[in-house]
Amino acid sequence: GKSTSLRQVALIVLLAQMGSFVPADAAHIGVVDRIFTRVGASDDLATGQSTFMVEMTETGTICHNATRRSLVLIDELGRGTSTYDGMALAQAIAEYLHDEIQCKTIMSTHYHELTGLEETLPRCRNLRVEVTEQRGRIIFLYKVVPGGADRSYGINVARMAGLPAKILNRASRLLVQFERSGSGGHAGQLTFADLFFAAAAEETAADGAVDPVESAVIEEIKGLRVEQMTPLQALLAIDGWQKRLQQRDGDAR
């Protein structure tokens, strides 16, 4: 519900600036000169811009043009790059908006570490969407309350979306494994390749055999020069790997 809440705030502020009624018993908004939003995740294939480049371009526009009277809404900044890069950029941008521009800002994030900014930035406050859990299932209460969330509910949401039980069970086991690895003092972070290779190694050990198609795909991934690929080339490469693996599964049947 975070993205929905951000859009709701933008619409309410826009209504207020027009002189319209707003859906509230009372509201203290003040004059807002412009509304800036960085919401959604999409690349720009026509110009060869990745999702992250689009994110940074739009955020740069906000940082260069927002004033103290502006309203800035940013939804999950930094998700288009690696975890540590994204977290560092999200924190630096939050601090810049708070210290330099001092505009009204709402920023949603899945980086739980950023909730600590409330202790260092005097005008920063944490809010979370209230959730309750019963018998392993989550129930959204559609209420925004003070405080920071202490965990994410990705696998629970995937279960609600109807993913097969085998995938959910596998994801739960991997999550425990990755969380243990992360708390074991390892330098760096888990990337997509780490997850892919770890899963492949576990499956290979369980089956006791090396699949030639999977081995070939893994070798191709290892040899990629990602920084030299356009988004379209990356999508075509992933599509090719997927078709080869699907064909292998079909032949096995």
N, C-alpha and C positions, 0 to 999 in steps of 0.2 A: 503493500500500500504506500510505499515511500514516494514513488513516482507520481501516483495519483494525488497525494497530498501536495506535492510541489506544483502540479498543474492547477490544483484548486486554489492555492495561494495566489498564483499569477492571475487567474481569472477574477478572484475577489478584489485584488488590488486594482485591476483594470476597471471593474465595475465602479469601484469607489472613485477613481479619477474621473469617470464619466458623470458622476453625480447620482449614480443609481443606488438603490438599496442593495445591501449585501446580506447573505444568509447567516446572520449572527445577531444576538441580542444587543451587542455593543462592539465597536471596533475602533481602535486608535491606530491609524495607518500613516497619516501625514502625507505630504506632497512627494510624489515619486516622479522623477523626470523621465526615466526609461526602465523597462524591464528586460533584463538579459537572461537568457536560458541556455544551458548546456545539458540537454536532455536527450536520451536515446543513443543507440550505438549503430552506426552505419558507415560503410566506407564509400568512397567516391571512385568507382571504377573508371569513369570517363577521363579523369585527370590523374589516375594512378595513385590516389591518396588512400592510405590505410585508415582503418577505424581510429587508430591512435593519432595519426596526423590530423584527421578531421577534429578530434577532441582538442588537440593542442592549438590548432588554428582558431577554433571558436573560443577557447579559453583565453588565448592571446588577445583576441578582439575585445573580450570583456575587460581584461586587465588594463588595456590601453584607453578604453572609452568610458568605463563606469565612473560615476562620481559619487560623492557622499550621499546624494539624494536617490541613487539608483537602487533597484531591487535585483539581486543576482540569485539565480536558482541553478544549482549544479547537481546533476544526478550521477553518482558513482564515478567520479573522476578517477582516471588512471587505470581503468580495467582493461584498456587495450594494450598494455605492456606488461612486463614481468612484475611480480608482486612488490619487490622492494623499490624498483623504479617508480611504480605507480603510487606507492605509499609516500615516498619522499616528495614527489611532485604535488600530490594532494595536500600534504601538510604545508609545504612551502607556499602554495597558492592560497590556502586558507589563512595562513599568517599574513600574507601580503594584503588580502582583502580586509582583514581585521585591522592591521596596523597602519597600512598606507592609505587605502581608499576609504576605509571605515564606513562601508555601505551596508545596508540590510542584506544579509546573505543567508540562504538555506542550502546546505550541502549534505546530500545523503551519501553514505559509504558503507561498504562491507568490511573496511579495514578497522577492526575493533581497537587497534592501537591508537587510532586518532581520537578516541573518546578522551584520552588523557589531555587533549588540548584545553579542556574545560578548566584544568588546574593551572595552566600557564597563560591563557588569554582571558583577560578580565571580563570581556563582553561575550564570551563564548558559552553556550549552553547546550547540553545534550538532551535529545528527545528520542524516543523509540516508539515503535508501533507495538502495542500490547498484544502478547501472545500467551496462551495457556496450553499446557500439554497434558493430555489424558491418555493413559495406556499406550504411550508411544506415538500418539497422533496429536498434531498441533491444531489448535482452533484459533483463528484470527478474531480478535475482539473489535477491530476497526476503531481503535481508540489510540490517540497519541498522548503519551505520558512522559513526565520528566525522567531522565536517566539514560544510560547507555546500555545497549544489548550486550550480553556476555557471550553470545554464540550465534551462529547462523543456522538456518533450517532448510538448507538446500535439498538434502535427501528426503526430508518430510514433504517438501513441496513436490518433488519428483514422484513420490508415492501418491500424492493427491492427483497428480496429472495422469496417473495410470501406467507408469512404466512397469515393465515385467518384474516380478518378484526376484528373479535371478539377478537382474541388473542391480536392484536395490540392495540385495544381500551382499553382492560383490562390492558395491560402492561403500557399504558400511564397514566391511572388513578392511578395504583399502584406506578409508578415512582414519581408522584406528592406527593402521600401520604408518601412515604419513604423519599423523599427529605425534606418534612416538618418535619418529625420525626427526621431526622438527624440534622436539624438546630434548634431543640427545646431544645438543651442542654442535650440530653440523654447521659448517660455514656455508653461506649461500642459501639457495632456496630450491624447491622442487619446481621444475619446468615441465612443459608438456612432454618433452622427450624423456625426462626422468620417469614420469608416470607411465608412459607408453612402454618403455624398456623394462621397467619393474614388473608391469603386468604381463608382458610377453615372457619374461624370464620365469615368472611363477607358473604360467600356463605350460611352458615347455618342461619345467621340472615335474609338473604333475602328470603330463602325458608321457614323459620319458623319451620324447623324440623331437627332432628339430624340423619344423615345417619349412620347406624351401621357399614357398611364396612369401611367408612372413619374414624369413631371413633376408630375402631380396628387398622387400619393402623397407625393412629396418636399415639396411645398408644405404638405400637411396636417401632416406631421411637424414642419416648421419652425414652424407656427402653434400647436402643442400647448402647453397649460399643464400640464405633467406633474405639478407640485406640487398641482394641484387634482383630479387623477384618482385614483380608487380602483384597486386592483389588477385588479378585474374589468373596469372600463372600459378599462384599458390592454390587457388580454387580448382584449377584444372588438374594439378598434381594430386590433390587430395581425392578428387573424383576418380582419377585413374587408379589410385591405390585401393579405393573402396570397391571399384568394379572387379579388380583382380582378386581381392579377398572374397567377395561375394561369389565369383565364379568358382573359386577353390572350394567354398562351402557347398556350392551346387554340385560340383563334381564328386565331392565326398559322399553326398547322399546317393 
